[in-house]
Amino acid sequence: MKQIIIFLLSFVSLTAHAQATEYGDFKLQDQEIIYQAIFQNEKVTYAKLEEQYKKNKQFSNIKVGANEITFNVNDLTVDYLKFQFSQVQTPLILQTGKFSGQASVAIRDGRYRVTFSKIMVTGEIGYKSIKEKEALTGLCSKNNGTQLSQDWMKPNTLGLLGKAFTDNFELKVKDDDW
């Protein structure tokens, strides 16, 4: 009985001090923050994704391969009002920030996975102005990219940024049955 209690206390202690490496669709991978989301869509094809992504002015250099689409993301902004956040609720970096990086999309079994990596940002963060693109990892993580900062693990920060990314990467379905 004592051993069980000691084990449970040890387990609770270890999990309480665990380092947070994921929040929503964001995760730290190889000391870099990436956005990775899986979307369900039985009718998804590379042609449909390419068609939609070509319409997005922030996406460039779109290349369709046999097993994935790759493209660059340039100066993507967050429309916080679209997601019903007020200016007061939204951190300055999300109000002024422009996010860039590289994206890849792979399709499998009626779903597709978007991976947005090498995320860079410019904008105002309150205590400094970021004029040259700077890695998002340095702003939202600590301990050399091994742990997410608690300041960023909030619905109005990484949560809102994730909604903005999802809005751009998710295939928009048109209902032609009407």
NORCORWO-V482169 format. One record per pair of residues at least 12 apart in sequence whose C-alpha atoms are under 10 Angstrom apart, sorted by sequence separation. I is the first residue (numbers start at 0). J is the second residue. D is the distance in Angstrom with one decimal. If there is no record, write none. Layout:
# NORCORWO-V482169
<<I,J,D> <I,J,D>>
This chain:
# NORCORWO-V482169
<<20,32,8.9> <21,33,9.6> <22,34,9.6> <23,35,9.2> <24,36,5.6> <49,61,7.5> <58,70,6.5> <59,71,5.2> <60,72,8.9> <102,114,5.5> <103,115,6.7> <119,131,9.3> <120,132,5.2> <121,133,6.5> <136,148,9.8> <138,150,9.9> <139,151,5.8> <140,152,9.8> <21,34,9.8> <23,36,8.9> <24,37,8.8> <49,62,8.5> <58,71,5.6> <59,72,6.5> <101,114,8.2> <102,115,4.3> <103,116,8.6> <119,132,5.5> <120,133,5.3> <121,134,9.1> <138,151,8.7> <139,152,8.5> <49,63,7.5> <57,71,8.1> <58,72,4.8> <59,73,7.5> <79,93,7.9> <80,94,9.9> <101,115,5.7> <102,116,6.3> <118,132,9.3> <119,133,5.1> <120,134,6.3> <121,135,9.2> <124,138,9.3> <48,63,9.6> <57,72,5.6> <58,73,6.3> <77,92,9.6> <78,93,8.6> <79,94,7.3> <100,115,6.8> <101,116,5.4> <102,117,8.7> <118,133,8.4> <119,134,4.4> <120,135,6.0> <52,68,9.9> <56,72,9.1> <57,73,4.9> <58,74,9.1> <77,93,6.1> <78,94,7.8> <99,115,9.2> <100,116,5.9> <101,117,6.0> <102,118,9.4> <117,133,10.0> <118,134,6.0> <119,135,5.3> <120,136,9.7> <46,63,8.5> <53,70,9.9> <55,72,9.5> <56,73,8.4> <57,74,6.3> <58,75,8.7> <76,93,7.7> <77,94,6.7> <99,116,9.0> <100,117,5.0> <101,118,7.2> <117,134,7.2> <118,135,5.8> <119,136,8.3> <139,156,9.7> <45,63,7.2> <52,70,9.0> <56,74,9.5> <57,75,6.0> <76,94,8.0> <77,95,8.3> <99,117,7.9> <100,118,4.5> <101,119,9.5> <117,135,8.3> <118,136,7.7> <119,137,9.7> <120,138,9.4> <139,157,8.8> <45,64,8.9> <49,68,7.7> <56,75,9.2> <57,76,9.1> <76,95,7.7> <77,96,7.5> <99,118,5.6> <100,119,6.0> <116,135,9.9> <117,136,8.8> <45,65,9.1> <48,68,8.4> <49,69,9.7> <55,75,9.9> <76,96,6.3> <77,97,7.9> <98,118,6.6> <99,119,5.1> <100,120,8.8> <45,66,8.8> <49,70,9.9> <75,96,8.1> <76,97,5.0> <77,98,8.8> <98,119,5.6> <99,120,6.3> <45,67,7.6> <46,68,9.7> <74,96,8.1> <75,97,5.2> <76,98,6.4> <97,119,8.2> <98,120,4.6> <99,121,8.8> <45,68,7.2> <74,97,4.4> <75,98,4.8> <76,99,9.3> <96,119,9.8> <97,120,5.5> <98,121,6.9> <73,97,7.8> <74,98,4.9> <75,99,6.3> <96,120,6.3> <97,121,5.4> <98,122,9.0> <73,98,6.6> <74,99,5.2> <75,100,9.4> <95,120,9.8> <96,121,5.4> <97,122,6.4> <72,98,7.6> <73,99,4.5> <74,100,8.8> <95,121,8.0> <96,122,4.3> <97,123,9.8> <72,99,5.0> <73,100,6.8> <93,120,9.8> <95,122,5.1> <96,123,6.7> <71,99,7.5> <72,100,5.2> <73,101,8.8> <92,120,8.8> <93,121,10.0> <94,122,8.4> <95,123,6.0> <96,124,8.5> <71,100,5.9> <72,101,5.9> <92,121,8.3> <93,122,8.2> <94,123,8.3> <95,124,8.4> <70,100,8.8> <71,101,4.6> <72,102,6.9> <92,122,5.9> <93,123,8.6> <94,124,9.4> <70,101,6.0> <71,102,6.1> <91,122,8.2> <92,123,5.2> <93,124,8.5> <69,101,7.5> <70,102,5.4> <71,103,8.8> <91,123,6.2> <92,124,4.7> <69,102,5.7> <70,103,6.5> <90,123,9.5> <91,124,5.6> <92,125,7.7> <96,129,8.9> <99,132,8.3> <68,102,8.1> <69,103,4.3> <70,104,8.9> <90,124,7.9> <91,125,6.6> <98,132,8.6> <99,133,9.7> <100,134,9.4> <68,103,5.5> <69,104,6.5> <90,125,8.8> <97,132,8.9> <98,133,9.6> <99,134,9.5> <100,135,10.0> <67,103,6.6> <68,104,5.1> <69,105,9.1> <92,128,9.4> <98,134,9.6> <99,135,9.6> <67,104,5.4> <68,105,6.7> <92,129,9.4> <98,135,8.5> <66,104,8.6> <67,105,4.6> <68,106,9.2> <66,105,6.2> <67,106,7.1> <63,103,9.7> <65,105,9.6> <66,106,7.4> <57,98,9.7> <58,99,9.4> <61,102,9.5> <62,103,9.5> <63,104,9.4> <64,105,9.7> <66,107,9.2> <57,99,8.6> <58,100,9.8> <59,101,9.8> <61,103,9.6> <58,101,9.4> <72,115,8.5> <58,102,9.2> <67,111,9.7> <69,113,9.7> <71,115,9.2> <72,116,9.8> <76,120,9.9> <67,112,9.6> <68,113,9.4> <69,114,9.5> <70,115,9.6> <71,116,9.9> <73,118,9.9> <74,119,9.1> <75,120,9.2> <67,113,9.8> <69,115,9.8> <72,118,8.9> <73,119,9.3> <74,120,8.0> <72,119,9.8> <73,120,9.8> <74,121,8.4> <115,164,8.8> <113,164,9.9> <113,165,9.1> <115,168,9.5> <114,168,9.6> <113,168,7.2> <48,104,8.8> <112,168,9.7> <113,169,8.6> <112,169,9.7> <74,132,9.9> <111,169,9.3> <45,104,8.7> <111,170,9.6> <45,105,8.5> <44,105,9.7> <45,106,7.7> <90,151,9.6> <44,106,7.5> <93,155,9.0> <98,160,9.7> <43,106,7.6> <44,107,9.8> <48,111,9.9> <93,156,7.4> <43,107,9.4> <92,156,9.0> <93,157,9.4> <104,168,9.1> <43,108,9.6> <44,109,9.1> <89,154,9.7> <90,155,7.4> <91,156,9.9> <40,106,9.6> <41,107,9.7> <43,109,6.7> <44,110,9.6> <45,111,9.7> <88,154,10.0> <89,155,5.9> <90,156,6.8> <93,159,8.4> <98,164,9.7> <102,168,9.3> <33,100,9.8> <35,102,9.5> <37,104,9.6> <39,106,9.9> <41,108,7.7> <42,109,6.7> <43,110,7.1> <44,111,9.1> <88,155,6.8> <89,156,7.2> <93,160,7.4> <33,101,10.0> <34,102,9.2> <35,103,9.6> <36,104,9.7> <37,105,9.6> <38,106,9.5> <39,107,9.8> <40,108,9.0> <41,109,4.1> <42,110,8.6> <43,111,7.6> <88,156,9.3> <33,102,9.8> <35,104,9.7> <37,106,9.5> <39,108,9.0> <40,109,5.3> <41,110,6.5> <90,159,9.9> <39,109,6.2> <40,110,5.2> <41,111,9.5> <84,154,10.0> <85,155,9.7> <89,159,8.5> <38,109,8.8> <39,110,4.3> <40,111,7.5> <84,155,7.5> <38,110,5.5> <39,111,6.7> <37,110,6.8> <38,111,5.4> <39,112,9.0> <82,155,9.9> <37,111,5.6> <38,112,6.4> <36,111,8.3> <37,112,4.3> <38,113,8.1> <84,159,8.5> <36,112,5.6> <37,113,6.4> <79,155,8.9> <83,159,9.8> <35,112,6.9> <36,113,5.4> <37,114,8.9> <82,159,7.6> <35,113,5.5> <36,114,6.8> <34,113,7.8> <35,114,4.4> <36,115,8.9> <34,114,5.8> <35,115,6.3> <79,159,7.2> <82,162,7.7> <33,114,7.0> <34,115,5.0> <35,116,8.5> <78,159,9.2> <79,160,8.8> <81,162,9.9> <82,163,8.3> <33,115,5.7> <34,116,6.6> <77,159,7.9> <78,160,9.4> <81,163,9.1> <32,115,9.1> <33,116,4.8> <34,117,9.7> <77,160,6.7> <79,162,9.2> <32,116,7.1> <33,117,7.3> <34,118,8.7> <76,160,9.1> <77,161,9.5> <78,162,9.6> <79,163,8.0> <82,166,10.0> <31,116,7.9> <32,117,7.8> <33,118,7.2> <77,162,8.7> <78,163,7.0> <31,117,7.5> <32,118,7.5> <77,163,5.6> <31,118,8.6> <76,163,7.8> <77,164,8.3> <28,116,9.6> <75,163,8.7> <76,164,9.1> <78,166,10.0> <25,114,9.7> <75,164,8.4> <77,166,9.8> <24,114,9.6> <25,115,9.4> <75,167,8.8> <32,134,9.0> <33,135,9.3> <31,134,8.7> <32,135,7.2> <33,136,8.5> <31,135,8.4> <32,136,5.2> <31,136,5.6> <32,137,9.0> <30,136,7.8> <31,137,8.6> <30,137,9.6> <32,139,8.2> <32,140,8.1> <27,136,8.3> <31,140,8.8> <58,167,9.5> <30,140,8.9> <57,167,9.2> <30,141,9.8> <30,142,9.3> <31,143,9.1> <32,144,7.6> <55,167,7.9> <27,140,8.5> <30,143,6.8> <31,144,6.1> <32,145,9.4> <55,168,9.6> <30,144,4.3> <31,145,8.3> <32,146,9.8> <29,144,8.1> <30,145,5.6> <32,147,8.6> <52,167,8.4> <28,144,8.6> <29,145,8.2> <30,146,8.6> <51,167,9.5> <52,168,7.8> <27,144,7.0> <28,145,8.4> <51,168,9.0> <52,169,9.6> <27,145,6.8> <51,169,9.3> <52,170,8.7> <27,146,7.4> <51,170,7.1> <20,140,8.9> <26,146,9.4> <27,147,7.5> <48,168,8.8> <50,170,9.8> <51,171,7.8> <19,140,9.6> <26,147,8.3> <48,169,8.7> <49,170,9.8> <25,147,9.6> <48,170,6.4> <34,157,9.8> <47,170,7.9> <48,171,9.1> <20,144,8.9> <47,171,9.5> <20,145,6.9> <21,146,8.6> <22,147,8.2> <36,161,9.1> <47,172,9.8> <19,145,8.5> <20,146,5.3> <21,147,7.3> <34,160,9.6> <35,161,9.4> <44,170,9.8> <18,145,7.9> <19,146,5.5> <20,147,5.5> <25,152,9.7> <34,161,7.5> <38,165,9.3> <43,170,7.8> <18,146,5.7> <19,147,5.7> <20,148,9.1> <36,164,9.4> <37,165,9.8> <17,146,9.4> <18,147,7.8> <19,148,8.1> <22,151,9.0> <23,152,8.8> <35,164,9.8> <36,165,7.8> <40,169,9.7> <43,172,9.4> <18,148,9.7> <19,149,8.5> <22,152,6.3> <23,153,9.7> <34,164,8.1> <35,165,9.6> <38,168,9.4> <39,169,9.6> <40,170,8.3> <42,172,9.3> <21,152,8.7> <22,153,8.5> <23,154,9.2> <34,165,9.4> <38,169,7.1> <39,170,9.7> <20,152,10.0> <22,154,9.5> <25,157,7.5> <36,168,9.1> <37,169,9.2> <38,170,8.5> <40,172,9.0> <19,152,9.0> <24,157,8.8> <25,158,8.9> <36,169,9.2> <23,157,7.7> <24,158,8.5> <22,157,7.3> <23,158,6.7> <25,160,9.5> <22,158,7.8> <24,160,9.8> <25,161,7.5> <24,161,6.6> <23,161,7.4> <24,162,9.4> <22,161,9.4> <23,162,9.7> <24,164,9.7> <24,165,9.2>>
